[in-house]
Amino acid sequence: MNVTSVRLTRLQMLRYPFSAETRAVTQNMAKDLGSLISLLDRDQYEPVVDEAERRIIAAIDQSEIQLVNSNDDRDFLIYPTSRLVVEKIGDPRLREYQAEAESKTVNKHLDAEKDEVVMHLCQSSFGWQIESNGRAVDRARLPVWLRSFDFRMRFENFLEVAPGFHQPPWKLVNRYLDAGWIPVQSLELKRLMSGKYKQLILNSTLKVPTLPARLTEAVQRVETEFRRKARVTEPLKITTTVVSAFPPCIAQMHDDSVQGKNLPHEARFALAAFLLKIGMSQDEVLGVFRSSPDFVTDLARYQVRHISSKSGGQGYTPPGCKKIQGNGLCPVYLGVTFDPLCEYILHPLAFYKTRAWETLKGIESRSWYAAKKRKRQSLS
């Protein structure tokens, strides 16, 4: 393995809060959550709290996070303070906004980094095994199809993040695998790194105790701003009857979208196309996506209009079961849940039509499937 020896600059340490160097600095200043809270209650740390607020508000507004580099070590406490505030509020949608904004900012900064820095961050921060494929001129001796790949990484590290992206190029079956190593392009590796950072935020929770007045006021201000935005972006109501007829895949996508989770492109298309096909208006469909961390009204409106206007106004048909399963979006196929009707249909719309009819007729028993319908796929 090519082990890199790199010293991060102060600016780089501020850019990458997940780096081992940055974590060492912050832990030296505040060894645990209690120590951090004690520091932040001091007058000289008030600017840290203020900047942490700004950082969170930027995430809520889906704007770029501006780094503070005042040549003062207190700058390193801004990010952990922002995490503390978000965790105290305890809303998973706000955490999703923060994770999305932070990961996008990191991805932008990584674009300007040299390969040595990228490899160092992978190895020292995430424990990934990464090797360089050399300069472009050195790769000329490789097979043509391998020359565009800047690095190679262990497949175990690749699989820590890639399954969450869903697009075909991220599926292991579509990648070249040689003795456990996967070739990756520079942009792909940086996407995986920012995705790993996002995972770290989403999967980490802090049990935040009662806070002193200054921090409590900051929490209240951020929460007020977030609730105001949440009210503006709250999706239009879909009746319980309609939701109860959703197939498990669509129900999961719908729930995730309403909760403010960032859906992959394939899930957004499948959900929008499905909702339009069952009779929801474009505005109603837009409402379902308004809580998304990267929601942009004009862009979303254009995309929904495009989906609904295909084929002379008939609209796109949502993908069938096989496509949804192939994209890793079927919770039944993944073994997360089960509904017997799924084995007797091959399309989400067919599920919806049958389940809506059952609801209308008050049929609760699913035993009639085996007697009246032919099994189309085996998922149990």
N, C-alpha and C positions, 0 to 999 in steps of 0.2 A: 504493500500500500504506500502511495506517495504521501508521507506525513509532512505537512506544511509547517514552517516556522515563521509566524507572522505576528507582528505587534500592531494591534489596532490603534489608530489614532483616537484622540478624545472624541472627535466628531463621529467617527465610526462606532464608537462605543455607545454614543447617544442614539445613533440610528438603529442599533440592534439591541434592544433591551434584553433579548433572550441570550445574548452572548455570555460566555463564561466570564469574560473580563468585566462586563457590566454588572453581572450578578455579584461578582466578588467585591466590587466597589460599593454597591448598595448594601450588601450584607455587612461590610465593614462599618458602614455608617449607622445601619439599623439592623441588628442581627435577627430580629423577629418582628412580628406584627405589632406587638406591644411597644417595642422600642421605637418603631416608626410613628405610631400614634403619639407617643410622648414627645418626640421631636417636633411633629407637626403642630403641637399645641403651643410651641414657643413663638414669640412674636417674629423672630428672625426667619422663621420658616413660612410665614404667611404668603410670600410670593410663590412658594412651591404649591400651596393649595390653590392659589389663583390660577396658576398655569395648568395645573391638573384639571381644573374646571374647564378651562379653554380647550384643553385637549379632548375632553369628553364631548363638549358642545360641538366641536368640529366633527366628531364622529357621528353625532346625532344629525347634524346638517349635511352629512355626506360630503364634506369638504376636506381638503388636504390638511393633514396634521402638520403643524409648523413646529419644528424642533427649536428648543431654547438652548443656546450655547453661549453662556455668559462668562465662561471660564471660572465658574464657581461649582464646586462639587455638589451643591444642593440641586443642581440641574438633574443629577442622576436619580433623584427621588421623585421627580414629576410623574414618570410612568407608573411606579408602584403606588403612588398616591391616587392616580386616576383609577387604577384597578381596585384599590381599597374602596373608593367612593362608589364605583359601579357594583361591587359585591355587597356593599351595605344596602343599596337600593334593592338588590336581589331580583330584578326583573330579567328573565332570560333574553327578552327581546333587546334590552339595552346592552347586555353582554354581547349579543350577536352584532349589534351596530359597532361596538368597540372593536371586536375581533376583525370585522370586515375592514374597518378603516385602518387599523394598525397593520394588518397584513398587506393591504394595498400600498401603504406608505413604505413598508419594508421592501416590497417588490420593486417599487420605483427606485429606491436607493440602490438595490442590488444591481440594477441595470448598469450603473456606473462603476461597479467594482471590478477589479482585476481577478483573474481566475484564482490566484493564490489566496486572496481574501475569502472568496466564495468557498473554496475547499476548506480553509481554516474554520470558517463558521460552521460548515457541515460537520466537520470532525470534532471540534471542541465543544460545540453547543448541543448538537443532536446525537453525537456518537456514531455518525454515519461513516461507512467505508466508501470513500470516493477516490478515484484515480483519474488523472488527466490523460487524455489521448494525445497530448502534445500540441504543438503549433500546427496551423493549417498546412504549412509546407511539410511538416513531419508526417501528417496524415495522408499525404499523397501516395504513400506506398500501401495504404490499406485498401481493401475492396471499395469500389466506388460508393456503394450504399452505406458504408461506415464512415466516410470522410466528413460528413456534416455533423458528426457527434463529437462534442468537445470533451466529454467525460464518460466514465462508466461508474456505476454504483451497484452495490449489492441489492439483489431483488428484495430482500427482507426490508431494507430501508425504503425502497421504492414503494412497497406495499403499505407502509405506514400512512401514506398520504394519498397516493394515486387513486385508490378505489372511490374516494370522495368526489372525484372530478367527473366521472361517468362517461365523458366523451370517449369514442373508440380508441384514439391513440394512447389513452391511459390504461387500457385493459392489458393485463399481462399477456394474454393470448395473442395480442397484436404487437408484442415487442420481441426483439431478438434477445435471446437468453443464452449466454455462453458460460458454463461452469458457475452459474449463480450470479453472473455479472450482466447488467443491462446497460447498453449505451444510451446516453441522454445528451441532448443538446443543451447549450448554456441557458437558454430561455426556459427550457423545461426544468432544469435543476433549480433555477431561481423561483419558478412557480411552486415547485415542491417545498422549497424552503419557506416561502411565505405561507403556504398552506399548512406546514407544520407549526409555524408560529400561531396561526389562527386556531389550530387544534389545541395548542397549549393554553390559550386564553379560554376557549370554550369548555375545556375539560377541567380547568382549575377553579376551585371554589374556595373562598375564604370565610371562616366563621368570624365575622367582625363584631367585636363587643360594643357596648355603649361608648359613644364617641364624645369628646369634649365639645364645647360650644362652637368653636371655629369650624371644626370638621362637620358637625351636625348642620350648621348653616349652609355649608358647601353642598352637602348631600341634599338638603331641602331645595336649594336653588336648581341643582341639576335635575332632580326628580320633577320639579315643577315644569321645567323646560321640556323634559322628555314626555311627561303626561300631556302637555299641551300639544306636542307634535303627534303623540299617539292618538289623541282625539281627532285631530285633523285627518290622520291617515287611517282611521278605523274603518275596516271593510264594511260594505253594506251587508245586511243580515241575510243569511240563507236559512230557510226554515229547517227545523229539525227533521221534518218528513223528507225533504230533499236530500239532506246530508245522510240520513239513514239508508238511502238507496245507493249511495256512492260505493263503488268497488273499493277494496282495501287500498289499492295503489293510489287512487284519486283522493280517498279520504286522508291518507297520510300526507300527500302533497298539499292538500287544502289546509290541513291542520298546521303543517310546518309554515306555510305562507302566512296564514293569519297570525301565527305566533312570532312572525318577524324573522324567520330563518331564511337564509339565502339559498334558494333553490338553484340547482344546475339548470343549464339551458334546456335540456331535454325534458326535465320535469315541468318547467314553466310552459313550454309549448304544449305538452300533453294536457296539463291542467287547463290552460286557456282554451284549447281546441275542444276539450270535453265540455267545459261549462258553456261555451257558445253553442255547441250542438244540442244541449239539453234545454236551450231556450233562454239563457241569461243574456242580458243586454251587454253591450261593450262597456258601459259605465259600471255595471255590476261586476264584471270580470276585472276591470281595473281596480275596483275596491278591494278585491281579494288580495291583490299584490301590493297594496299601498304601504303595508308594514315592512316590506322588504328593505334591508339596509342600503341597497343601492338603487332604490326606486327613483326614476326620473320621469315625471308625468308625461312630457311630450314624447319621449322615446317609447315609453310603455304604451301610450295611446296609439302611436304609429304601429307598433308590433301587433297589438290586439286587432286593430283595424285591418292589417294585412292578413292575419289569420282568418278573420271573419269574411273577407272579401274574395278569397280564392274561389276559382271556378264559378264566375258569374254571380257571386254573392252567396254561394252555398257554403263556403268556408272550408278550411282544411278539416279532414277527418283525423281525430286523435289516433295515435299509434295503437296497434293491437297488443295482445298479451305478450307475444314472443319478442316484439321490439322493446316493450317495457321491461321484460325480464332481462333481455340482453344489456339494457342500460343500467341494470342494478337498481331498478325503481319499484320492483314488485315485492312487497313485504311477505307475501305468501310464498313466493318462489325462494326467498331468502330464509324462510323458516321463522320469521318474526311473529306471524299471526296465521290464521287459517279461516277460510270460509268455504264450505262445501260447494257453493255455487260456482266458484272459480274453476272447478274441474269440468264444468259442463258448458263453459263458454270460452270464446277465443278473443273477445274484445270487451273493453270496459263499457261501451255503450250497450252491449248485449246484457251484461250484468245489471246495469242500471235499469234497463227496460223490464227485466224479469223481477228484480227486487222491488221496483216501484209498483208493479202489478201485485206482488205479494202483499205489500203494505196496504194498497188500496182494498184488497180483498180480505185483509185481516188474517192472512196465512202466516203462521209462525213456525210450523213444522217444515223442515227441509227434506223430509224423507221421500217426498214425491219426485225428487230429481232422478233417483235411480230407476223409478218405474216409468217415468214419462220422457226423460231426456237421455241422450247418448253422451257418455263421458268423452270429452275432447282432449283432455290433458290430465296427467297425473302429477299432483303437487303435494300429496300427503306423505 
